[in-house]
Amino acid sequence: MYILLLTGLKKYDLSPDKIEFVVCTHGHSDHVGNLNLFSNAIHIVSHDICVGDTYMLHDFAKGIPYEIDDDIEVVSTPGHTGSDVSVIVRNTKHGTVAVTGDLFERLEDLEDFTLWQENSENPEAQQYNRMEVLKFADTIIPGHGPMFAVPNEYKQQLKMVMYYEQSTVEQGPSGSKTVSESSYTIIEEN
Ligand SMILES: [Zn+2]
């Protein structure tokens, strides 16, 4: 895995010691690794920041972005876990790019909610943050698929796929059972 990282950086004439910031969108093991290679970098892992050996607090939870420079910031986008972040990069040739981790798993999850909701700790919060990102992002780099341009109908908020599930516990003769009710709504404006 670290060979992939090194060759990827080399393509841009970079090496780990030249990297100033490393961001892990959330703590799942398929999204974090080899942080020790980047010994000169400020590390942001979910809502946690480390500068060298110093652990720093930042109020991501209150919605305050962490600014890396004028065009790059790290914002809180929880739902998949309780403390996910996304990296927002403005003024690129792909427009505004959002590196979202598993807030979006792949392009297909715009239409098929099961692709992201089954892995979500808090689907409502995740849905909210997905909508917020779709409002301003031109391009999304998702957690498990290739980069994609935000389709126009989503970008203009003409279309939104929502899914609600409600579970209730019912008492029956053979004990209690959980009944789930779900509704799936596509909102389209013309
Ligand atoms: Zn994950």
Boltz pocket constraint, residues with backbone or C-beta under 6 A from the ligand:
constraints:
  - pocket:
      binder: B
      contacts: [[A, 26], [A, 28], [A, 31], [A, 80], [A, 102]]
      max_distance: 6.0
